[in-house]
Amino acid sequence: MSPERRPILRLAGLGIVGIVAGCLDSSDPGSGEESDDALTVNTSPLVVHGTPPAWNTDKRVGRVILIDSEARRRAALDPYDVPDSRSDALEELLADIDYGSERLLFAESAGPDACHDRLELTNVRLADGQIRADASVLDTSADDMMCADVVTYPSALARISFEGGTDPSDSATVAVTDGWDETATVSAAVDDLLGPDIGSLPGSVRPKAEAEPIGPFECDRSNIYRHPQAFDEGNLVWGSVEHEGQVTLGLRIGDTEFEYGDTAQVELTNVTDEPVYTGNRTKYNIQAYTEDGWQDVRVADEEQRFGYEDDAVEHPPGEGFEWPVELTEAGIVAGTHHAHAEVCPELSSGRYRFAFFGITDGAVAVAFDLRR
């Protein structure tokens, strides 16, 4: 196949996020306008993700979002980071939208390879006061085309205008068919949370049983500096962060018990409808529960110490950080911001915790037991 053919698909196959699947105008396949007595609908493909979005858990067929305000539009669509070359077309689709008489319907699904790069929204209609539609992932390849073997996540957007004084609907039901021909009915409402519910996050927070401290916890090297605890113990929270009475972030670990050499997956997730800001992903302690309290397992030479950049990272709804931590001495420091550090003493059986201190006034933590 010529390297000039299907450049968008080749990028998607490499896991690039935010590639626009075609121009956002009526000349695109799958774009266009529908109308009936109650609705006028302009639809367009949006972007193709090459990495799993936050909704892609438990084999869900797709996701639908109904939008009734500019704030909700920003929260829902800004994470897609449409390239500058296509932003004008998207702005044209959204120009002068009046949420008093209009709604945006966003849908996303998945396909088995890079040639399933288009989600088509069709048959948009009003039934019993509710928006109804069909969404299908399309294979847009030619017969002789080779398709990269990578799951893709195409999406589409519809601007729905309610005609003749019809009140705009605040709910929608979409029959979504993914690239494997699996169909599911997906419902949405304007007050649905964009981020996942804190109770639905996979993983755990900490073991239920109390732990015996590790001791003694001493490094046999001289002139070393142990990574300090970067927060006050009284300001540590377990598993979730609250701001003004609302849970904003959830921290989870894949399990609460590991063998030496396992990889512990730690994930931080925004569970709100708005972007949440934190410090960068390097700001964490990995600590052992010892006779002298919680102590970081990492040390460095006195002259090197541990430093951090004071910058801010935006997390859209449902997004956050991931930390795969290999539970070995080398794995804990490999590829990290502090690659000059060492783990000392060696890891031993006991209770450990991962504490992210890139939040305001404290840290959020998860804990686990290590067997060696």
N, C-alpha and C positions, 0 to 999 in steps of 0.2 A: 504494500500500500504506500502511496506517495506520502512523504512526510508533511506535505502541504495540506492534506485532506483532514478534515474534522479536527482542527487544532483545539477547539473547546473540549472535545471528548478526551483528547490526549492529556490535557491539563487536569480534567476531572479524574482521570484514571490515576494520576499521580497524587491525588489527595488534596488538590488545591481547593480552597473554600472561597465562595463568592464569585464564581464564574457565571456571567449572564448567559442563559440559554437562548440566544437569538435576540434580535432587536425587540424592544417593547413597543411595537406598533401593529396595526392591523394587517400588515403584509406577512407577518410571521405565521407559519402553520400553528394552529392551536390558539391564535389570537383572533379577536373580532368582537362584534357587537351582536347581542341578542335583544329582542324586545317583545313584550306582550302588553296587554292593557295596563298592567300594574308596574312593570319593571322595564328599565333600559339597562343593559349589562354590557360593560366593556371588560374583556378578559385578556390576560397576557401571561405567557410563561415568565418566570422570574429568574431564579438562579438554580444552579446545580451544586450541591455539596458533595465533596468526595470523602468526607469523614462523617461518622455518625452524629446526628444532632441529638440534643438532650431527650427528645421525645422517644427516640428509637430504643425502647426497652420492652421486654416481655413480648417481642415479636409483634408489636403493633403495626397495623397496615399503614396508618398515616396519622396526620395531625391536621386539625382545622381550627382557625382563629377567626372570630368575628370582631370587627373593629368599628367603634363608634365615636372615636375622639382622636385628636392629633397626638395626645400624650400616649394613648394606647398604640397608635400606629408606630410612633418612634420606638416604643418598647418592643413591639413585635417584629418590626422590619429592620431597624438599624443594625442588628447583629449580622445581617446578610451582606453588609459592606459592598454594595453595588459599585463596580469600578466607574471611574470618572467618564470613561467612554460611553457608558450606558445610562448614566445618571440623568441626563437631560430627558431621555425617553421616559424614564420612570416619573420624573417630575411632571412631564406632560400628562401622563395617565392620572396623576393625583392633583393636577392643577385645579384650584378653586373648588375643591370638594366641600360640600356642605353636609355635615353630619346630622343636621336637622332633617334632611330628606334623603340621605345616602348612607350606605354602609360599604366597608371593604371586607371581602371574604378571601382569606388566605388559606391555601391547602398545600400540603407537602406529603410525599410518599417516598417509596424506594424502588429501585430496579436492580436486576441481577448483574448488570454489566454496564460499561460506559456508553453503550449505544441506547440504553433506556434513559434518555436524557431530557425527556419532555413530559410535563404533567399538563393534561388538557382538562380545563374546567368547562363543562357543557351542561345544557338543559337546566340553566339557572331559572328558577321560577318561584312563585309565591303560592303556598298551599296552606290553608287554614291559618293564615297569619304568620307562617314561618317560611324562611328561605329554604328552598330545596335545590340540590344540584348533584351532578355526577362529576367525579374526578378520576382520570385514568392515566397511568404511566404508559407512554408510547415508546416503541422501538423505532427510531428515526433512521436507522442505518440502511444503506443500500445492500442488495443481495450479496455482493462480493466483499463486503466490508468485514474486517476483523475487529472485534470489540475487546477492549481491555477488560480483564477479569477482575472487576472491582465493583463493589456495591455503590450505587450512586443515589442521591436524594434530590430529585427535581421538585420544584415548587411552582405555584401559579397564584396569580392575584386577580380578583374580579372587583371592579367598581360597580356597585349596584345603585341605580337611581330609582326611587319610588315615585311613580307618576300619579297625576290626577288627585293629589291630596292624600294619597295612601300613606298611612303612618309607617315609618321604617321599622322593620322587624328587628328584635333584639335576640333572636335565636336562629340557628341554622342546623340543618341535617344534610350531610353529604355522603353519598355512596362512593367510597374510595376503593379503587382497584389498583393494586400495586403491580410491579413488573413480573410477578410470579402468578398473576391472575387470581390472587386472593382478594376478596371483596369484603369490606366491613362498613357498617353504618357508623359514621363519626358525627357526634353532636357538638355544638359550640354555642356559647352565649356571650354577650358583651361583658358580663361580669365574671367570666371564668378566669382563674388564675393563669398567668402566663408561665410562671415558674412552677415547679412541682410542689406538691404539698410536703411539708417537712416529714410527715408520717409515712410517706410513700418512698422516701429515699432508700435505696438498697444499702445493705451493710449494717454495721453495729457501731456503738459508741465506746463501750468498755465492758470488761468482764463483770459479772455480778458478784463473784466471790472476792473477799479481801485477799491481799497478797502479803507474803513474807518479804521483808526487805532483803536486798542483796548486800552482802558485806563480807570482807572489807572491799571498798571500791577505790582502789589506788592504782596509779600508773607508776611503773617502775622506771620511767625516764625522768631525767632532771631538766630544768629550765623549760618546762612546758606550761601552757596556759589552757585551762579548761573553758570550753564555750560557756559563757554565763547564761543564767536564766534571764531572758530579756523582758520579763514582766513580773508584776507582783503576784504572788500565789493567790491572794485574795481576789484578784481580778480575772482568774481563770474560770472559764465555763466549759461544760462538757457537751459537745455535740451540736450546739446551736447558739447563734448570736442573736440578740434582740436589740432593737433600736426603737425607743419610744413605745414600748409595749408590743412591737411586732417582730416576729422572727424573720430575720433577713437572710441568714446564711446557715447552712447545715454542713457539718463535717462528719464523714463516715469512713470507717475502715472495713475492708472486705470480710474480715473475720476477727475474732478475739483471741485466737490461739494459733501459733505458727511453730514450725520446726526451723531450726537453724538452716539457712540457705533458701528458705521460701521468700517470695516477694509479697510484701504487704501493700495493697492498693489503698491509698488514702485519697478521698475526693472532697473538695469544697464546692458547694452549689448554692447559687442565688435562688431563693425560694419565694421571691417577691415578683411583682409586676413591673418593677422599675429597675434600671441599672443600679448596681451596688458597687462601691469602690473599696478596695483593700490595698495594702502594700503588696510588693512583688512576691513571687512564689518562693523566694529564697529564705523568707523570714520564718524560720521554724526551729524549734528545739526538738531533738530526739533524746529522750531522757530515760534513765533507769531509776527505778524506785529502790533507794539504798537506805542503809542505816542512818545516813545523814540527810535524808530527804531525796527529792528528785534532782538528779544530776545528769547533765548532758554527757553523752558517751564520747563526744569528740574533743580532741585536744589539738593544739598547734604550738609551734615554737613561740617563745615569748615575743620575738620581734615581729611575728606575722599576725597574730591575733585573728579576730573575726570582725569584718566590716560589712555594712549593708548600704545599698542605695536607698535614698528616701524618695521613692516615686510612688505613683498611684496607678492602679490597674482597674479598668472598668469591667464588670461582669454583667452581661445582659441576663434577663430572666432565664433560669434553667442552666446557666453556664457557670464556670468557675475554674478551679485548678485541679490537676491530678498529680499525685506523687506516687510512682511505683518505687517502693523502698525494698531493695534486696537486703535481707537480714543476714549479712556477713560484714566483717570489718571493712573489706574493700568495697562492698556494694553500697554501704551507707554514704561513703564519700565520693564514689565514682561519678564523674560527670556533674558534680554539684558546683555551686558558686564558691565553695571553700574546698577545692580539690587538694589544697596543701594540708588539710587536716588529716588526722588519724584517729582511729577508735582505740582508746586505751582506758582501762584494761580490756581484754578480749570480751566479747559478748558471752554471757552465761545465762543459764536458766533464770527466769524471773519476770517481773512486771515492767513494762516499758510504756512510754506514751509519746505521741506525736503532738506537739503544741504549736499551732500557727499563731504568731504574734503580729501578723500584718493587719490587725484590726485596731480600732481605737480603744485605748485604755484597757489592755489586757491581752488575753489569748484564748483560743478555742482549741480543745484537745480531744483526742481519742486515745484509748489505751488497749494494750494486748499483752498476752503472755507468750514468752518465748521458751521453747524447750530445746536443750542442747545436751 
